Structure formats: C-alpha cells, structure tokens
Amino acid sequence: MKVLVTGASGLIGNALCARLTGERHDVVRVVHRSATGVRAEIATISLDMARALQPEEWTPYLAGVDAVVNCAGVLQDSVRDNTRHVHSTGASALFSACEQAGVHKVVHFSAIGVDRQQPSAFSASKLAGDEALMARKLEWVILRPSVVLGRPAFGASALFRGLAALPVLPLMPDTGRLQVVQLDDVISTVVFFLKPDSPSRLTLELAGPDSLSIREVVGCYRRWFGWSRAWAFTLPKWTAAALYRIGDAAAQLGWRPPMRSNAAKEITRGAVGDPQPWMTAAGIQPSDLTSALRLNPATVQERWFAGLYFVKPTLFVVLPLFWILTGIISLTVGWRSGVDLLIGTAAGAVAEPAVVGGALADIAVGALVAWRPTSRLGLFGAIAVSLFYAIAGSILRSDLWSEPLGPLLKIFPILVLHFAALAILEER
C-alpha cells in the first residue's frame, strides 16, 4: 500500500513509518518542518497541518495514496501551535481532500475520554476533528489512546523517565489514574486496520490493562532503571499552579514543556477507558507496563537521558539569564568597572563604546538562546562571544588569567555548558 502519515515526526507517527517501511509499504511522511526527523529512505513532505486549512492544499499529495493515518497533534495553543487548526480545521480539510481524491481508508488518532469530557481546548478540538471524520463517506477508524509509552523517549515517555531520576518525587495534586498503553500495541493496531478487509467506521479506546497512579507509573520506571523507591510528596496547589504557568510562559517562547495548563486540566480527569472493544475488533492483547519494560532492559543511555531530563530546562533558564543579566549589569551598576578594565589598554580610547557593544551582544545572545526557534543560533553566538572575550582578554588584560576569581578561566566551563546545551537541544 501507499500510506500517507501526518505527524510523522512524533512518537506514534515516527514508529508507524518505520513499521510500514519495514513491511515494504510505500510511505509518505508529512512533517510540519522540513528539518524535523529527516529520513532519506522515506518520501517526506513539509506541510503544517495548522496552515493547510483547505482541501486543495492536501490534494496534490494524495495521488496514488491508498490510506491516510493522521497522527498530528499538539498539546496547547502557543506561538508555534494551534489546537483548533491542527485537530479540527486542518484535519477536516485533509478528510475532505481524501473523500475528493478517492482515498477511502483513514485512520485517525484522537485521545481517550474526549467524548465524555472536554476540559481543555485540546480535548474539545480533538472531538471536533473526530466528528468531522465521522461525517465523511470514508472507511474511517478513530483511535483514542490513553497515555502512550514506548522505548522512544518523547512526551510522556520522556517525562516519566525524568521523574524517575529524581531522588525525591514531587507529585502534582488532583491527578487522575492512567491506563497507559504501549506504543507497539498502538502501531500493531494501525497496521491491522490498514488491511483491506479490516472493519471500519469504528471508534475505539486504546487503554492498557492496569489503572495506575502517576506515582505507580514512575515507580515502574525506577524499578526498570534498577533504582530503589523514591520518597514522594504532593506539591501544594499554588506551587503546581505556578509550575503550570511557567510551562505556559515557556511555550510562548516556542518551547514545548509537558507541564502546561492544558495538561493540568487533562490529567485531572485521568486517562482511563474500556479496552475490550479494541481487543475484540483488532485481536490485540495489550501489554502491561511492567511486562513491556522487562522485555527491553534499561541501558546506560536510558539512565543518562533520565538524569539529563530536568537538567535541560535548567540550562535553558540559566544560560539566557546569565547573558541578559551580564549585559544589564554592564550597562548599569557595573558600568564603571567595565570601563576601568579597558583604561590603559590598547582599547582605552574606545572603552565606553566597547563596554556598550559587549553588553548589547550579551543581551542579544541571551534573547536568542531563550527563543526556541533561534536557540541553536544563540548557543553558537554565545560560544563565539566567549571565545572573543578569551582572546581579547588575553591580548588586552593578560593579568586577568592570574586573578584569584578567575574571570578568564571561567570562560572554559561556560563554553562546556553551551556545548552541552547544543547536545541536548533536539526535542525529537
């Protein structure tokens, strides 16, 4: 078959493309950015679901396509994401184009429980997308998974690993229970429903066999890592609310933290459902989390990732603040000290403009690092500025190398931190 997969760089979409390619299907990946998860062996289209809002924008890519699997999804509205456009308007345009192009089979990913409650724009827009597909004369299957976990570390899989690495486990208040479902079971389900003789016009909840609290899920991962049980405590509601607001603020800078206000609303209702119709229709026996983890022992790479999970946001808070505050201090309370450092050197005649230029460069670098679309450029800029300071300092004030506080020596650990940030910048 020729299968077009939207959201192909995400957890489900990426795994599905690999499985279909391995079974010798012709796969067309649709990603929202051309640089997202490039795979030379699979045809890739750069098309943002949030912008492709008319059927004719999809039609050119559906020629010869036998089936479409829509895995596209975003957690919350931000400067980079629009839940209504991705889940409803864009998805509806795709379904209409499928109908017009004669692509009869569509497998669509929604979310568990959206038909019962819509506490946020995420679930409300997901339900609207489901209803748009149901209205089409297509062989559709709507899959509503619970929290999907798998070997790839992305989304919830990544968050639970990061939480498991903490020596003390902070728990959010008012969280519902989860029937986590394994990625392999989800992918096998899609493959089953892509078969020509498979049933259609079904809405199925994909839920695991066990209902677990978040603490129990994290405990499973700690045992998988080989670590003893962590002491846990529930955060006060005001602390949790502050963390969700910080996540929202980070999203406005282009980042995609898992802890945002939409997530707070969704995890309050939990992610539980009835897996029996799914098991009957697809012949799937869903795996429990402990058994699934046992089949894939944790490696040192897994432990590294878990330990670095919360280091990453810390780095991308500290580094922009470091550069921006350095620039502000140079222009305010540290102005005289900065000018005095250059007086009596070869740059003494331009001491004041040099301090201003350096301060503005610092602020610009910090702003670039903080803004996700330019963070890579900002990190390289920070490295360049640090090297310039080291070289210029060596030429103009070589005595600073022997200063007790090590103003020039500290450039080396700063450089290392920026290279570390570059190494862990990618999200998927």
Secondary structure, DSSP 4 states (H G I P E B T S, - for coil): -EEEEESTTSHHHHHHHHHHHHTT-EEEEEESSTTTT--TTSEEEE--TTT--SHHHHGGG-TT--EEEE----SS--SS--HHIIIIIHHHHHHHHHHHHT--EEEEE--TTTTT---SHHHHHHHHHHHHHHTSSSEEEEEEESSEE-SS--THHHHHHHHHT-SEEEE-SS---B--EEHHHHHHHHHHHTSTTS--SEEEEE--S--B-HHHHHHHHHHHHT-PPPEEEEPPHHHHHHHHHHHHHHHHTT---S-SHHHHHHHHH-B----HHHHHHH---PPPHHHHHHTS---HHHHHHHHHTTHHHHHHHHHHHHHHHHHHHHHTTTHHHHHHHHTTSTTGGGHHHHHHHHHHHHHHHHHHHHSGGGHHHHHHHHHHHHHHHHHHHHHH-GGGGG-TT-TTTTHHHHHHHHHHHHHT----
